Amino acid sequence: MTALIVVGAQWGDEGKGKVVDLLAQRADWVVRYQGGNNAGHTLVVYGQKRVLHLLPSGILHAHVTCGIGPGVVLDPEVLLAELQTLAESGIEVAPERLRVAHNVPILLPFHREIDRLREARMGDGKIGTTGKGIGPCYEDAVGRRAIVARDLLDENRLRAALERIAPDIQGLLQALGGQPADFAELTARYAALGQRIAPYLDDVGARVDEALRQGKRVLLEGAQGTLLDVRHGTYPFVTSSHTLAGGACTGLGIGPTRIGRVVGVVKAYATRVGSGPFPTELHDDIGQRLRDLGQEYGSTTGRPRRCGWLDLFALQHAVRLNGLTGIFLNKIDILTGLDQIAVCTGYEVDGQAVRDFPGHATDLARVQPVYEWLPGWHSDLTGARSREDLPAPAWAYVERIERYLGVHVDVISVGPDRAESVILRETWPI
């Protein structure tokens, strides 16, 4: 058996939580492979809304084993708080149903403080991070300074690891104008946390490989979106991890031959949170309408999202980077009520067509979008469950996306609930 990857194809917030929750009905495993609690995956099941930050979006299905791979950065306090919240709502997650990589980097309080201080110093030039400390934690991982989960299991080992990095951390905090970290307190606190997460720790990559060899259905869940990839996104306004499908292999420890299909999650319009260029952004009543009807406010930060028309030129970039084999189209119902709908089919700079998606924010900020206008519709879509239930202009919108990208739309979401979906094609690898 091969694995299925679900990846965001825009700037994040595409609705990956719903997609994973829907597909998890037939999954055996659901595994996160990058990011941290800067993610906010929203699930709506029978009208009840839940937001997950670290736990995989398959956690609500009792038959699914979930995993957190070593490509994630883990705040153990956030993980335990999420598990407690689920327990209070009647969903107990036993250790055998949640496996956490023993070599996952641990996010510590000083990572959050460094993140906050840096953003404050950058002023108008800030990246617009969530302030959760994700970037500084990834920096420590790449710099070979990270505290990993198994370090928490032995207080002496943890103390030695923290003492080794203390001079660098204290020096950086001082340079940024912050207060020094209390490493003695951190040692005691995180050694105690280590005992609480110990039952969940495992070699997640090995367990995923075993599951695939046994013919199990494995879904690999990405966070953020393609255009926020640290190497291939709108640099420097990006996240600190590899959000692409290729990140699933390195973020778990499995080979590329283990991947069978890659599904890109696409919102029927575009949104972006934080700083950075956004060619199709709308600063008018339509942009506000999309924000209000789509409830476009960050599930992690609460910040209002910037809204704009669907950018097919940028999506074409995402198709190439991820090797998309299918698309889940979310929130098409939010476009109901517009007489005309625009899609961006290209960029121009100084009247000249741009050949490739710009690889740096400075270049992207110079482009002008080229729009194609399509007829809108006024029929309520939320009751649609088949292609025939969709009004002709809505279906024409879907077909235009497919023709431009050369990729089929597998599922159309017409509402936030798991059941509010039009399933067109089989998504799981055969």
N, C-alpha and C positions, 0 to 999 in steps of 0.2 A: 504494500500500500504506500502511496505517496501523500504528502501533506498538502493542505490548503492554506494559503496565506491571505489574510484580509489586511489591506493597507489603505491608508488615507491617500487620496489622489490630489488633494488641494493643499490649503494651509492649515489643515487640521479642522476639527469640529464638523466633520462631514456626516457624523452619525454612525461611527463604527460600532458603538455599543449595541445599537439595535440590530445591526447586521450580524454581529457575532452571536448575540443572544438568539436570533432566529436560526442561524446555521447550527448552533450548539444543540438544538433539539435532536440532531442526528450525529453528534460528535461523541467521541470517547474521551478525548483530551482537548483542552483549550489552554494555550500557553502564551504568556506575554514575553516578548523578546527584546524590548528596548524601552527607553524612557523611564519615568518614575511617577511620583505622585503629582507631577505637573499635568498628567493626563486627567481627563474627566469624561468617563464613558457613561452616558445616560441610558438607562433601561426603563421602559414602561411596559409592565405586564398586567393585564386586566385592570388598567387604569392606575396602578400603583407605580410611582416613580422612584427609582433608586439611582444614585450616582456613585460610581466606583472610580477610585483613583489608582490603586495598585492591584487589586484583585482582578483576575481575568473576567471578562464579561460572560463566561459560561458558568460562573459560580452559582447561579440560581437554579441550575439543572442538577438534581441530586445524583444523576447517573454519570456526570462528567467529572473527570479528574482534571484539576487545574494545575498549572505550573507557572513559576516566575523564573525566567532564565537569567544567566549571569550577565547578559547584556543590559539588564535593568539596573538602576541604582535604587537601593531599598532603604526606606526610612522605616525601621522596625516598629516604631511607635504608631505610625500611620497604619501599617499592616494590622497590628493588633487591635487598633481602634475600629478598623473596618470589620474585622472578624467579630468584635464585640457588638457592633451595631447590627450585624446580620443575626447574631445569636439572640439579641433582644427582640428581633422581629420573628423569631421562631426558626431561623435557618442556622443550624449548627454545622460547622465545617470541620470535620475530623481531619487530623493530620494526614491520613492516608488519601484524602481527597484534595489536598493542597501540598504540592512539593515546591520547595524554594531552593534555588541553587546555593550550594554551600560556599561557592566562590563569588557570590553577588557582592558588589561594592556597597558598603554601608554609608548612608547619608547621615551626617552628624550635625549638631546645632551650629558649629562654626561654618559649615558650608552655607547654611541659610544666611548667616550674618555677613559673610563675604559677598554673597549674591546681592544682598540688600545694600551694602555699602558701595559696591561698584555701580549699581544702577543709580544710586543717589548722586554719585560724583559725576556721572555722564550727563546729567541734566537732560536737555532736549535731544541729545544723541543717544539716549539709552536704547537698549535692545527691546525692552518690554517683556522681560522674563516674568515668570509667575512668582519669583521670589522664594521658591521652594528649595534652592540650593542645588539644583540638578547640575548646572554647568560646573560649579566648583568641584562637585563630587566626581564627575567624569574627568575633570582635569587631574585629580589625584589618581584616578585609575590609569590614565594614560601616562602620568608621571611616575608610576610605580610606587605610589605612596598610599594607596587605598587600604583602608581597613575592610576586610571581607567578612562575610557572615561567620565562617568557621573560627575567625579570631575571637569572636565573642564568647566562645564556649570554654575558654581557658583564661581566667582573669590575669594570670601572669603573662601569658602570651599577648593579651590585649594591652596590658600596661606597657610592655616592651614596644609594641607596635606604635602606640600613641606617643611614647617618649621619643621614638625615632623621628616622628614627623612634627613634634611640638615646636622646635625652633623655627621651622619654615612657616607654620601656621601662625604662631605668635608674631613673627616678623611681618607677615602680610596683614594681619589684623591691625597692628600698630600703624603700618604705612597707610592704611585706609581710614585711620581715625577711629577704630573700634576698640572695644574693651578686650583684654586678654581672656582666653578660654581657660576654664578650670579643668585641667586634665585629670586630676585626682577624682573629681566628681564624675567626670565622663567615664572613667574606668569602672567605677562602682556601678554607675547607672546602666551602662551598656553590657556589663557582665551579667547583670540581673536580666536585662532584656534577652541576652543570649540564651539563658536557661528557658525562657518562655517560647522562643522560636525554634529551639533545638529539635523538637519533634517533627518539624516541617522540613528540615534541611535534607538535601539529597543531591545527587548528580543528575540534574534535570535533563541535560542533553542525552545522557545514557538512557534515562527512562523513556524519553521521547523516541529514541532510536529503537528501543525494545518494543514499544507500542506499535511503531510502523512495521517492524518485522513480524509482529503478531497479527497484522491485518487490521489494526485499529484505525479509526478515523481521527486524525489529528488536525486541529485548526490552530494556526499560529497568528496571534493577534498583535498588530502594530499599534503604536500610539502616535499622536501628532499627525503630520501629513508630509507628502513627498516634497513639497516646496519649502519645507522646514528642515530638510536633511542637512546635516552639518557640512557635507561636502558638495552636494548637488542642488541645494536649495538657494533661496535668494539671500546669499551671503552678504553681510554678516548678520542679517536679521533672521537667524535660524535657531533651531534647538541644538543641543550638544550631542546628539546621537544620530545613528544611521537609521532613518525612518523608512528607508526603501525595503522592498522585498528581500534584497540581498542581505540586509541586516539581520534577517531571521536566522540565516545559517551561522553567521559569526556570533550573533547574540544568544544562540542556544548551544552551538557545538554539534551541528549536523551538516552533512554535505549537500551541495546543490542538487544532486541527483535524487534527493529525498523529496523535492518539491514537485507537485503535480499540477496545481493551478494557482493563479494569483488573481484575486478579485480586488479591484479598485473601488473604494467607496467614494461616490461623487454626490455632492449637494447640487440640486438643480439650479442654484445660483451660487455666487461666490461670497465667502466671508474671510476676514482676517482679523486676528487679535494682536494688539501691540503695534510696534513700529514697523516700518518697511514699506516699500513701494507696492502699490495695488492698482494696476492699470485700469481695471473696470469698475473701480469704486464709484458709488453713487452718493452724492452729497445733497440729494433732493428728497422730495416727498416719497418717491418710490423706494429709495434706500431706507428711509425710516419705516415705510410700510413693511418691507422685508424683515427688518429688525423686530418690529412689534409682532407681526403675525408669526414669524419663525421663532420667537422668543430667543433672539440671538444675544444672549448674555452668557459669559463664560461659566461653565459648570464648576471650574476650579477657582477662578478669581472673581467672578461676578461682573467682570468688565464688559461693557457693550461691545459687540463685534461690529466691525466695519463691513458693510454689505455692498454688493455690486452684481453686475450681470455675469452669467456663466462665461468662463474664459476657456474656449476650446483649444486655443493655441497653447496655453499653459498645460492643459490636460494632455495634449499630444506629447508633450515633454514627459509627463508622468507615465503615459503608456509605454514609452521607450525605456525609461529608467527602471520600471518594474516588470516589464514583459507581461502586461496585463492580459489575462485571458477572458475576463468578464468584468461587468460593471454592475454595482448596486446603485441605483439612482434614488437618492433620498429627497424628501421635502418638495416634490413637484406640486403638492397640494397648496403650498404657500404662494405659488404663482397664479392661482385662480383669482380672477377678477381684473386682470390686466388686459387691456385691449391689444397691446403689442408687447412682445418680449424680444429683447436683443440677445444675441450670442456673439462673442468676440471670435473672429475667424483668422485674425492675424494682427501683427504689430507693424507700425511704421516709425521710422526716425528720419526727420527732415524730409518727409515725403517719399522715402525709399523703404521698400518692404524689408522686414527683418527675416532672415532665413531661419535662425535657430533661437530658442528661448535664451535670453541673456543670463549669463552665469553669475552676475554680480548685481547687487542692488543699485549701484550707481548707474549702470547701463539700463536696468529695467525702469528706473525712474524717468528716463528720457523718452520712452516709447509712447506712441499714441495708438489706442486700440482701433481696429477695423471691425465694424459691426455689420451683422446681417440681422434683419428684422423679420420676425415670424409672428403669425397671428396668435393672439391669446385666446383664453376661454373663460367662461363664467360659471360653468357647472361645478358643483361640489364633487370632489374626487374621493373623499374619505371612505365612501362605501364601495369603491371599486375593488374587485377581487380577480378580474380577468381583463385581458386586452380589450375585449368587446365593451367593457364597462367604461372605458375612457373616451371622452369626447375626441373627435377627429383632430382638432388642433393640438391637444395634449399628446396624442400618439405621434403626430407629425414632429413634435418637438423631440420626442424620444428617438425617432428615426433619423432626425438630422444629427443628433449626437452620435449615433451609431455609424452613419455614413462618414462623418468627418474623422472619427477616431479609428474606424476599422475594427471596432470591438463591439460585441453584442452586449446589450443590457440584459442581465439575468433576472433582476428583480427591481420593481418600482415600488418605493415606499410612498404611501398616500396618507400617512399619519404616524404619530409617535409609537403607537402600541404595536406589540409583536404581531398581532393579527392583521394590522392594516397594511397589507402588502399584496402586490400583484406579482405572482411568481410566473416567469416566462420560460425559464430554462433551468435545467439541472446544474447546480453549482459544484457539488462535490466531485472529485476525481472518480472516474469509473473504475 
